[in-house]
Amino acid sequence: MLFVAAWAFWLHQWVPGVLVGIFVVWAVLHSRLEAGLGDALGRRWRRAWPPSPLLLSALLVTSATTFVMDAAPAIAKVVPVGLDVVGLGLLLRAAWKARAAPSLQAARQER
């Protein structure tokens, strides 16, 4: 979610065009989903999303690097880069907690 928000802040001047594009895609998909293809598309979506933590980490690092390397003023880079760094931090924290959980549970049971 933070990855999407970072890019939304970066591309804010293109929002009207993006909204028109989203509406057109919605109109096309809505008519297809009403025709009975929604179940198959839903299964594919559940299989593909959310991406693996490794892929998501790579996307966040690439996104932050893209924003930093751009020639835009530094003040315009703060929010997108910050959101990418926070998202990466949340992923790393979740990975750490997942690895530390068995040892923490064993320590609690010994008390």
A tleap script that builds the chain and sets N, CA, C and O, in Angstrom:
source leaprc.protein.ff14SB
mol = sequence {
  NMET LEU PHE VAL ALA ALA TRP ALA PHE TRP
  LEU HIE GLN TRP VAL PRO GLY VAL LEU VAL
  GLY ILE PHE VAL VAL TRP ALA VAL LEU HIE
  SER ARG LEU GLU ALA GLY LEU GLY ASP ALA
  LEU GLY ARG ARG TRP ARG ARG ALA TRP PRO
  PRO SER PRO LEU LEU LEU SER ALA LEU LEU
  VAL THR SER ALA THR THR PHE VAL MET ASP
  ALA ALA PRO ALA ILE ALA LYS VAL VAL PRO
  VAL GLY LEU ASP VAL VAL GLY LEU GLY LEU
  LEU LEU ARG ALA ALA TRP LYS ALA ARG ALA
  ALA PRO SER LEU GLN ALA ALA ARG GLN GLU
  CARG
}
set mol.1.N position { 0.825 -1.185 0.000 }
set mol.1.CA position { 0.000 0.000 0.000 }
set mol.1.C position { 0.872 1.252 0.000 }
set mol.1.O position { 0.577 2.222 -0.698 }
set mol.2.N position { 1.940 1.225 0.782 }
set mol.2.CA position { 2.823 2.392 0.829 }
set mol.2.C position { 3.527 2.602 -0.505 }
set mol.2.O position { 3.805 3.737 -0.892 }
set mol.3.N position { 3.815 1.513 -1.204 }
set mol.3.CA position { 4.420 1.613 -2.532 }
set mol.3.C position { 3.487 2.357 -3.476 }
set mol.3.O position { 3.926 3.239 -4.214 }
set mol.4.N position { 2.220 2.015 -3.459 }
set mol.4.CA position { 1.228 2.667 -4.313 }
set mol.4.C position { 1.063 4.135 -3.913 }
set mol.4.O position { 0.969 5.010 -4.774 }
set mol.5.N position { 1.028 4.398 -2.613 }
set mol.5.CA position { 0.885 5.789 -2.148 }
set mol.5.C position { 2.089 6.628 -2.555 }
set mol.5.O position { 1.937 7.794 -2.919 }
set mol.6.N position { 3.281 6.044 -2.497 }
set mol.6.CA position { 4.481 6.793 -2.901 }
set mol.6.C position { 4.393 7.200 -4.363 }
set mol.6.O position { 4.686 8.344 -4.711 }
set mol.7.N position { 3.989 6.269 -5.220 }
set mol.7.CA position { 3.873 6.608 -6.631 }
set mol.7.C position { 2.716 7.571 -6.890 }
set mol.7.O position { 2.785 8.378 -7.816 }
set mol.8.N position { 1.666 7.498 -6.094 }
set mol.8.CA position { 0.548 8.431 -6.259 }
set mol.8.C position { 0.990 9.859 -5.944 }
set mol.8.O position { 0.620 10.800 -6.646 }
set mol.9.N position { 1.787 10.012 -4.880 }
set mol.9.CA position { 2.285 11.345 -4.557 }
set mol.9.C position { 3.239 11.849 -5.640 }
set mol.9.O position { 3.273 13.045 -5.930 }
set mol.10.N position { 4.004 10.952 -6.230 }
set mol.10.CA position { 4.962 11.352 -7.246 }
set mol.10.C position { 4.268 11.760 -8.548 }
set mol.10.O position { 4.720 12.677 -9.233 }
set mol.11.N position { 3.192 11.091 -8.880 }
set mol.11.CA position { 2.515 11.345 -10.144 }
set mol.11.C position { 1.242 12.168 -9.979 }
set mol.11.O position { 0.326 12.055 -10.793 }
set mol.12.N position { 1.172 12.988 -8.947 }
set mol.12.CA position { -0.061 13.699 -8.642 }
set mol.12.C position { -0.518 14.629 -9.752 }
set mol.12.O position { -1.717 14.876 -9.875 }
set mol.13.N position { 0.391 15.153 -10.563 }
set mol.13.CA position { -0.055 16.058 -11.628 }
set mol.13.C position { -0.743 15.303 -12.763 }
set mol.13.O position { -1.411 15.913 -13.598 }
set mol.14.N position { -0.583 13.977 -12.797 }
set mol.14.CA position { -1.227 13.180 -13.837 }
set mol.14.C position { -2.500 12.511 -13.348 }
set mol.14.O position { -3.042 11.652 -14.043 }
set mol.15.N position { -2.983 12.871 -12.196 }
set mol.15.CA position { -4.142 12.208 -11.600 }
set mol.15.C position { -5.375 12.243 -12.506 }
set mol.15.O position { -6.039 11.214 -12.627 }
set mol.16.N position { -5.722 13.360 -13.147 }
set mol.16.CA position { -6.911 13.324 -14.015 }
set mol.16.C position { -6.800 12.276 -15.120 }
set mol.16.O position { -7.762 11.557 -15.388 }
set mol.17.N position { -5.653 12.183 -15.753 }
set mol.17.CA position { -5.469 11.175 -16.797 }
set mol.17.C position { -5.512 9.757 -16.244 }
set mol.17.O position { -6.072 8.854 -16.867 }
set mol.18.N position { -4.919 9.570 -15.075 }
set mol.18.CA position { -4.932 8.257 -14.444 }
set mol.18.C position { -6.358 7.864 -14.070 }
set mol.18.O position { -6.742 6.708 -14.246 }
set mol.19.N position { -7.146 8.805 -13.557 }
set mol.19.CA position { -8.529 8.509 -13.201 }
set mol.19.C position { -9.352 8.111 -14.427 }
set mol.19.O position { -10.171 7.195 -14.352 }
set mol.20.N position { -9.139 8.792 -15.548 }
set mol.20.CA position { -9.847 8.418 -16.780 }
set mol.20.C position { -9.426 7.010 -17.199 }
set mol.20.O position { -10.268 6.201 -17.589 }
set mol.21.N position { -8.132 6.717 -17.121 }
set mol.21.CA position { -7.655 5.370 -17.460 }
set mol.21.C position { -8.245 4.306 -16.556 }
set mol.21.O position { -8.639 3.238 -17.025 }
set mol.22.N position { -8.309 4.586 -15.270 }
set mol.22.CA position { -8.890 3.637 -14.319 }
set mol.22.C position { -10.371 3.411 -14.627 }
set mol.22.O position { -10.856 2.281 -14.558 }
set mol.23.N position { -11.079 4.475 -14.964 }
set mol.23.CA position { -12.495 4.333 -15.300 }
set mol.23.C position { -12.693 3.457 -16.529 }
set mol.23.O position { -13.583 2.607 -16.551 }
set mol.24.N position { -11.869 3.659 -17.549 }
set mol.24.CA position { -11.990 2.857 -18.770 }
set mol.24.C position { -11.686 1.393 -18.474 }
set mol.24.O position { -12.399 0.502 -18.936 }
set mol.25.N position { -10.624 1.143 -17.702 }
set mol.25.CA position { -10.288 -0.239 -17.346 }
set mol.25.C position { -11.411 -0.855 -16.525 }
set mol.25.O position { -11.772 -2.014 -16.734 }
set mol.26.N position { -11.962 -0.088 -15.596 }
set mol.26.CA position { -13.077 -0.602 -14.792 }
set mol.26.C position { -14.264 -0.953 -15.675 }
set mol.26.O position { -14.880 -2.004 -15.500 }
set mol.27.N position { -14.590 -0.076 -16.628 }
set mol.27.CA position { -15.742 -0.332 -17.499 }
set mol.27.C position { -15.545 -1.607 -18.311 }
set mol.27.O position { -16.482 -2.389 -18.468 }
set mol.28.N position { -14.352 -1.822 -18.823 }
set mol.28.CA position { -14.076 -3.024 -19.609 }
set mol.28.C position { -14.125 -4.260 -18.716 }
set mol.28.O position { -14.781 -5.245 -19.054 }
set mol.29.N position { -13.430 -4.210 -17.574 }
set mol.29.CA position { -13.403 -5.363 -16.684 }
set mol.29.C position { -14.772 -5.661 -16.085 }
set mol.29.O position { -15.131 -6.824 -15.905 }
set mol.30.N position { -15.529 -4.629 -15.781 }
set mol.30.CA position { -16.847 -4.831 -15.184 }
set mol.30.C position { -17.747 -5.627 -16.123 }
set mol.30.O position { -18.440 -6.549 -15.693 }
set mol.31.N position { -17.735 -5.272 -17.393 }
set mol.31.CA position { -18.571 -6.002 -18.344 }
set mol.31.C position { -18.068 -7.436 -18.512 }
set mol.31.O position { -18.875 -8.345 -18.703 }
set mol.32.N position { -16.768 -7.655 -18.445 }
set mol.32.CA position { -16.230 -9.022 -18.569 }
set mol.32.C position { -16.518 -9.834 -17.314 }
set mol.32.O position { -16.816 -11.026 -17.396 }
set mol.33.N position { -16.430 -9.192 -16.156 }
set mol.33.CA position { -16.666 -9.927 -14.917 }
set mol.33.C position { -18.133 -10.301 -14.767 }
set mol.33.O position { -18.454 -11.326 -14.165 }
set mol.34.N position { -19.013 -9.489 -15.302 }
set mol.34.CA position { -20.439 -9.808 -15.254 }
set mol.34.C position { -20.769 -10.994 -16.145 }
set mol.34.O position { -21.794 -11.649 -15.958 }
set mol.35.N position { -19.906 -11.274 -17.109 }
set mol.35.CA position { -20.156 -12.362 -18.052 }
set mol.35.C position { -19.723 -13.722 -17.500 }
set mol.35.O position { -19.746 -14.706 -18.240 }
set mol.36.N position { -19.335 -13.812 -16.240 }
set mol.36.CA position { -18.983 -15.090 -15.638 }
set mol.36.C position { -17.489 -15.341 -15.541 }
set mol.36.O position { -17.078 -16.399 -15.065 }
set mol.37.N position { -16.675 -14.410 -15.975 }
set mol.37.CA position { -15.231 -14.601 -15.890 }
set mol.37.C position { -14.669 -14.158 -14.548 }
set mol.37.O position { -13.468 -14.279 -14.306 }
set mol.38.N position { -15.511 -13.658 -13.694 }
set mol.38.CA position { -15.050 -13.127 -12.414 }
set mol.38.C position { -14.441 -14.169 -11.504 }
set mol.38.O position { -13.488 -13.871 -10.784 }
set mol.39.N position { -14.963 -15.383 -11.515 }
set mol.39.CA position { -14.423 -16.430 -10.649 }
set mol.39.C position { -12.994 -16.784 -11.028 }
set mol.39.O position { -12.128 -16.890 -10.159 }
set mol.40.N position { -12.740 -16.967 -12.315 }
set mol.40.CA position { -11.389 -17.320 -12.766 }
set mol.40.C position { -10.416 -16.175 -12.482 }
set mol.40.O position { -9.292 -16.408 -12.036 }
set mol.41.N position { -10.850 -14.939 -12.740 }
set mol.41.CA position { -9.975 -13.801 -12.477 }
set mol.41.C position { -9.714 -13.653 -10.984 }
set mol.41.O position { -8.600 -13.319 -10.582 }
set mol.42.N position { -10.719 -13.896 -10.165 }
set mol.42.CA position { -10.539 -13.826 -8.714 }
set mol.42.C position { -9.550 -14.855 -8.210 }
set mol.42.O position { -8.738 -14.553 -7.337 }
set mol.43.N position { -9.601 -16.079 -8.748 }
set mol.43.CA position { -8.638 -17.109 -8.349 }
set mol.43.C position { -7.228 -16.717 -8.747 }
set mol.43.O position { -6.291 -16.886 -7.966 }
set mol.44.N position { -7.068 -16.191 -9.961 }
set mol.44.CA position { -5.734 -15.745 -10.402 }
set mol.44.C position { -5.218 -14.617 -9.520 }
set mol.44.O position { -4.041 -14.594 -9.161 }
set mol.45.N position { -6.095 -13.685 -9.171 }
set mol.45.CA position { -5.681 -12.546 -8.355 }
set mol.45.C position { -5.253 -13.009 -6.970 }
set mol.45.O position { -4.246 -12.534 -6.445 }
set mol.46.N position { -6.001 -13.926 -6.371 }
set mol.46.CA position { -5.646 -14.424 -5.037 }
set mol.46.C position { -4.324 -15.178 -5.069 }
set mol.46.O position { -3.587 -15.169 -4.083 }
set mol.47.N position { -4.013 -15.829 -6.183 }
set mol.47.CA position { -2.755 -16.541 -6.308 }
set mol.47.C position { -1.575 -15.574 -6.487 }
set mol.47.O position { -0.470 -15.856 -6.024 }
set mol.48.N position { -1.806 -14.436 -7.158 }
set mol.48.CA position { -0.721 -13.512 -7.488 }
set mol.48.C position { -0.513 -12.423 -6.431 }
set mol.48.O position { 0.573 -11.850 -6.352 }
set mol.49.N position { -1.526 -12.131 -5.623 }
set mol.49.CA position { -1.411 -11.021 -4.680 }
set mol.49.C position { -1.671 -11.509 -3.283 }
set mol.49.O position { -2.615 -12.280 -3.110 }
set mol.50.N position { -0.951 -11.147 -2.303 }
set mol.50.CA position { 0.189 -10.231 -2.308 }
set mol.50.C position { 1.443 -10.930 -2.818 }
set mol.50.O position { 1.588 -12.144 -2.679 }
set mol.51.N position { 2.342 -10.158 -3.407 }
set mol.51.CA position { 3.582 -10.756 -3.913 }
set mol.51.C position { 4.454 -11.230 -2.754 }
set mol.51.O position { 4.212 -10.885 -1.597 }
set mol.52.N position { 5.454 -12.011 -3.076 }
set mol.52.CA position { 6.349 -12.513 -2.038 }
set mol.52.C position { 7.102 -11.344 -1.411 }
set mol.52.O position { 7.305 -10.319 -2.061 }
set mol.53.N position { 7.515 -11.487 -0.161 }
set mol.53.CA position { 8.256 -10.402 0.492 }
set mol.53.C position { 9.536 -10.025 -0.251 }
set mol.53.O position { 9.925 -8.857 -0.261 }
set mol.54.N position { 10.187 -11.002 -0.869 }
set mol.54.CA position { 11.408 -10.705 -1.614 }
set mol.54.C position { 11.112 -9.810 -2.814 }
set mol.54.O position { 11.837 -8.846 -3.059 }
set mol.55.N position { 10.056 -10.119 -3.561 }
set mol.55.CA position { 9.668 -9.301 -4.706 }
set mol.55.C position { 9.224 -7.912 -4.249 }
set mol.55.O position { 9.578 -6.910 -4.869 }
set mol.56.N position { 8.457 -7.854 -3.177 }
set mol.56.CA position { 7.994 -6.570 -2.674 }
set mol.56.C position { 9.163 -5.715 -2.180 }
set mol.56.O position { 9.167 -4.501 -2.382 }
set mol.57.N position { 10.141 -6.331 -1.541 }
set mol.57.CA position { 11.332 -5.602 -1.107 }
set mol.57.C position { 12.090 -5.044 -2.304 }
set mol.57.O position { 12.547 -3.901 -2.281 }
set mol.58.N position { 12.221 -5.858 -3.354 }
set mol.58.CA position { 12.907 -5.393 -4.565 }
set mol.58.C position { 12.156 -4.220 -5.197 }
set mol.58.O position { 12.780 -3.263 -5.656 }
set mol.59.N position { 10.831 -4.286 -5.223 }
set mol.59.CA position { 10.040 -3.182 -5.771 }
set mol.59.C position { 10.229 -1.904 -4.957 }
set mol.59.O position { 10.367 -0.820 -5.524 }
set mol.60.N position { 10.235 -2.028 -3.631 }
set mol.60.CA position { 10.393 -0.848 -2.785 }
set mol.60.C position { 11.775 -0.233 -2.928 }
set mol.60.O position { 11.902 0.990 -2.990 }
set mol.61.N position { 12.811 -1.058 -2.981 }
set mol.61.CA position { 14.176 -0.535 -3.146 }
set mol.61.C position { 14.322 0.137 -4.509 }
set mol.61.O position { 14.903 1.217 -4.611 }
set mol.62.N position { 13.797 -0.502 -5.555 }
set mol.62.CA position { 13.857 0.083 -6.899 }
set mol.62.C position { 13.089 1.391 -6.960 }
set mol.62.O position { 13.546 2.356 -7.572 }
set mol.63.N position { 11.931 1.426 -6.332 }
set mol.63.CA position { 11.119 2.644 -6.327 }
set mol.63.C position { 11.841 3.780 -5.611 }
set mol.63.O position { 11.900 4.898 -6.123 }
set mol.64.N position { 12.387 3.502 -4.437 }
set mol.64.CA position { 13.106 4.546 -3.693 }
set mol.64.C position { 14.314 5.034 -4.479 }
set mol.64.O position { 14.588 6.234 -4.512 }
set mol.65.N position { 15.036 4.120 -5.111 }
set mol.65.CA position { 16.201 4.505 -5.914 }
set mol.65.C position { 15.779 5.366 -7.095 }
set mol.65.O position { 16.465 6.330 -7.435 }
set mol.66.N position { 14.670 5.031 -7.716 }
set mol.66.CA position { 14.166 5.816 -8.839 }
set mol.66.C position { 13.840 7.238 -8.403 }
set mol.66.O position { 14.168 8.196 -9.103 }
set mol.67.N position { 13.198 7.375 -7.258 }
set mol.67.CA position { 12.860 8.712 -6.777 }
set mol.67.C position { 14.106 9.505 -6.416 }
set mol.67.O position { 14.178 10.699 -6.709 }
set mol.68.N position { 15.081 8.876 -5.794 }
set mol.68.CA position { 16.303 9.580 -5.381 }
set mol.68.C position { 17.103 10.029 -6.589 }
set mol.68.O position { 17.674 11.120 -6.578 }
set mol.69.N position { 17.157 9.207 -7.635 }
set mol.69.CA position { 17.976 9.519 -8.807 }
set mol.69.C position { 17.334 10.566 -9.721 }
set mol.69.O position { 18.015 11.114 -10.588 }
set mol.70.N position { 16.059 10.852 -9.552 }
set mol.70.CA position { 15.377 11.811 -10.411 }
set mol.70.C position { 15.910 13.213 -10.175 }
set mol.70.O position { 16.425 13.514 -9.098 }
set mol.71.N position { 15.787 14.068 -11.181 }
set mol.71.CA position { 16.307 15.426 -11.107 }
set mol.71.C position { 15.355 16.402 -10.425 }
set mol.71.O position { 15.614 17.605 -10.425 }
set mol.72.N position { 14.284 15.923 -9.856 }
set mol.72.CA position { 13.310 16.794 -9.186 }
set mol.72.C position { 13.933 17.386 -7.924 }
set mol.72.O position { 14.911 16.848 -7.405 }
set mol.73.N position { 13.372 18.489 -7.427 }
set mol.73.CA position { 13.893 19.083 -6.190 }
set mol.73.C position { 13.739 18.111 -5.014 }
set mol.73.O position { 12.841 17.269 -4.993 }
set mol.74.N position { 14.627 18.253 -4.053 }
set mol.74.CA position { 14.663 17.338 -2.904 }
set mol.74.C position { 13.351 17.354 -2.129 }
set mol.74.O position { 12.931 16.316 -1.616 }
set mol.75.N position { 12.700 18.498 -2.035 }
set mol.75.CA position { 11.464 18.598 -1.266 }
set mol.75.C position { 10.364 17.729 -1.883 }
set mol.75.O position { 9.490 17.242 -1.166 }
set mol.76.N position { 10.399 17.530 -3.203 }
set mol.76.CA position { 9.396 16.700 -3.872 }
set mol.76.C position { 9.662 15.212 -3.681 }
set mol.76.O position { 8.784 14.385 -3.927 }
set mol.77.N position { 10.878 14.870 -3.240 }
set mol.77.CA position { 11.254 13.467 -3.087 }
set mol.77.C position { 10.997 12.929 -1.690 }
set mol.77.O position { 11.016 11.715 -1.488 }
set mol.78.N position { 10.760 13.789 -0.739 }
set mol.78.CA position { 10.696 13.375 0.667 }
set mol.78.C position { 9.574 12.371 0.916 }
set mol.78.O position { 9.826 11.310 1.488 }
set mol.79.N position { 8.376 12.665 0.514 }
set mol.79.CA position { 7.235 11.792 0.818 }
set mol.79.C position { 7.335 10.446 0.080 }
set mol.79.O position { 7.182 9.406 0.720 }
set mol.80.N position { 7.583 10.423 -1.234 }
set mol.80.CA position { 7.667 9.111 -1.893 }
set mol.80.C position { 8.793 8.230 -1.354 }
set mol.80.O position { 8.595 7.036 -1.131 }
set mol.81.N position { 9.974 8.815 -1.145 }
set mol.81.CA position { 11.093 8.033 -0.617 }
set mol.81.C position { 10.793 7.598 0.813 }
set mol.81.O position { 11.091 6.465 1.192 }
set mol.82.N position { 10.213 8.480 1.602 }
set mol.82.CA position { 9.867 8.135 2.976 }
set mol.82.C position { 8.871 6.990 3.053 }
set mol.82.O position { 9.024 6.095 3.884 }
set mol.83.N position { 7.855 7.005 2.200 }
set mol.83.CA position { 6.876 5.917 2.193 }
set mol.83.C position { 7.507 4.594 1.773 }
set mol.83.O position { 7.179 3.544 2.325 }
set mol.84.N position { 8.408 4.644 0.803 }
set mol.84.CA position { 9.095 3.417 0.393 }
set mol.84.C position { 9.973 2.877 1.516 }
set mol.84.O position { 10.007 1.668 1.744 }
set mol.85.N position { 10.678 3.750 2.215 }
set mol.85.CA position { 11.549 3.319 3.317 }
set mol.85.C position { 10.708 2.756 4.469 }
set mol.85.O position { 11.083 1.747 5.067 }
set mol.86.N position { 9.592 3.388 4.782 }
set mol.86.CA position { 8.721 2.875 5.841 }
set mol.86.C position { 8.167 1.500 5.453 }
set mol.86.O position { 8.118 0.597 6.287 }
set mol.87.N position { 7.751 1.339 4.201 }
set mol.87.CA position { 7.260 0.042 3.733 }
set mol.87.C position { 8.333 -1.036 3.826 }
set mol.87.O position { 8.048 -2.161 4.237 }
set mol.88.N position { 9.555 -0.703 3.450 }
set mol.88.CA position { 10.656 -1.654 3.557 }
set mol.88.C position { 10.950 -1.984 5.015 }
set mol.88.O position { 11.235 -3.134 5.349 }
set mol.89.N position { 10.882 -0.983 5.875 }
set mol.89.CA position { 11.083 -1.224 7.302 }
set mol.89.C position { 10.022 -2.147 7.886 }
set mol.89.O position { 10.328 -3.010 8.709 }
set mol.90.N position { 8.779 -1.966 7.461 }
set mol.90.CA position { 7.704 -2.848 7.939 }
set mol.90.C position { 7.920 -4.291 7.481 }
set mol.90.O position { 7.668 -5.233 8.231 }
set mol.91.N position { 8.391 -4.453 6.239 }
set mol.91.CA position { 8.681 -5.803 5.752 }
set mol.91.C position { 9.811 -6.451 6.548 }
set mol.91.O position { 9.725 -7.620 6.925 }
set mol.92.N position { 10.865 -5.686 6.800 }
set mol.92.CA position { 11.993 -6.224 7.556 }
set mol.92.C position { 11.588 -6.557 8.990 }
set mol.92.O position { 12.027 -7.566 9.543 }
set mol.93.N position { 10.761 -5.722 9.583 }
set mol.93.CA position { 10.289 -5.981 10.952 }
set mol.93.C position { 9.435 -7.249 11.001 }
set mol.93.O position { 9.563 -8.052 11.925 }
set mol.94.N position { 8.565 -7.426 10.004 }
set mol.94.CA position { 7.735 -8.628 9.963 }
set mol.94.C position { 8.586 -9.878 9.779 }
set mol.94.O position { 8.316 -10.911 10.391 }
set mol.95.N position { 9.623 -9.786 8.932 }
set mol.95.CA position { 10.509 -10.937 8.739 }
set mol.95.C position { 11.258 -11.256 10.025 }
set mol.95.O position { 11.423 -12.425 10.376 }
set mol.96.N position { 11.712 -10.223 10.727 }
set mol.96.CA position { 12.425 -10.437 11.991 }
set mol.96.C position { 11.508 -11.079 13.029 }
set mol.96.O position { 11.911 -12.007 13.730 }
set mol.97.N position { 10.269 -10.580 13.125 }
set mol.97.CA position { 9.328 -11.140 14.097 }
set mol.97.C position { 8.985 -12.586 13.765 }
set mol.97.O position { 8.811 -13.402 14.670 }
set mol.98.N position { 8.886 -12.912 12.476 }
set mol.98.CA position { 8.575 -14.284 12.081 }
set mol.98.C position { 9.706 -15.234 12.466 }
set mol.98.O position { 9.458 -16.370 12.868 }
set mol.99.N position { 10.942 -14.767 12.344 }
set mol.99.CA position { 12.077 -15.613 12.722 }
set mol.99.C position { 12.257 -15.677 14.228 }
set mol.99.O position { 12.708 -16.694 14.756 }
set mol.100.N position { 11.915 -14.620 14.915 }
set mol.100.CA position { 12.111 -14.584 16.365 }
set mol.100.C position { 10.947 -15.217 17.123 }
set mol.100.O position { 11.083 -15.499 18.314 }
set mol.101.N position { 9.828 -15.445 16.484 }
set mol.101.CA position { 8.630 -15.946 17.168 }
set mol.101.C position { 8.839 -17.297 17.850 }
set mol.101.O position { 8.427 -17.444 19.001 }
set mol.102.N position { 9.456 -18.291 17.208 }
set mol.102.CA position { 9.632 -19.572 17.912 }
set mol.102.C position { 10.490 -19.454 19.172 }
set mol.102.O position { 10.173 -20.071 20.189 }
set mol.103.N position { 11.562 -18.679 19.120 }
set mol.103.CA position { 12.414 -18.537 20.303 }
set mol.103.C position { 11.711 -17.728 21.393 }
set mol.103.O position { 11.909 -17.991 22.579 }
set mol.104.N position { 10.904 -16.760 21.009 }
set mol.104.CA position { 10.163 -15.988 22.001 }
set mol.104.C position { 9.092 -16.850 22.676 }
set mol.104.O position { 8.871 -16.731 23.881 }
set mol.105.N position { 8.432 -17.712 21.907 }
set mol.105.CA position { 7.421 -18.596 22.492 }
set mol.105.C position { 8.068 -19.610 23.428 }
set mol.105.O position { 7.499 -19.931 24.471 }
set mol.106.N position { 9.236 -20.118 23.077 }
set mol.106.CA position { 9.944 -21.071 23.933 }
set mol.106.C position { 10.358 -20.397 25.234 }
set mol.106.O position { 10.281 -21.010 26.299 }
set mol.107.N position { 10.794 -19.148 25.162 }
set mol.107.CA position { 11.190 -18.418 26.360 }
set mol.107.C position { 9.986 -18.159 27.263 }
set mol.107.O position { 10.115 -18.198 28.487 }
set mol.108.N position { 8.831 -17.898 26.683 }
set mol.108.CA position { 7.627 -17.662 27.478 }
set mol.108.C position { 7.167 -18.941 28.161 }
set mol.108.O position { 6.697 -18.902 29.298 }
set mol.109.N position { 7.297 -20.062 27.487 }
set mol.109.CA position { 6.855 -21.328 28.062 }
set mol.109.C position { 7.769 -21.780 29.196 }
set mol.109.O position { 7.328 -22.487 30.103 }
set mol.110.N position { 9.035 -21.380 29.155 }
set mol.110.CA position { 9.966 -21.760 30.210 }
set mol.110.C position { 9.689 -21.005 31.513 }
set mol.110.O position { 10.051 -21.479 32.589 }
set mol.111.N position { 9.070 -19.870 31.427 }
set mol.111.CA position { 8.770 -19.082 32.637 }
set mol.111.C position { 7.780 -19.800 33.437 }
set mol.111.O position { 7.381 -19.322 34.499 }
savepdb mol mol.pdb
quit
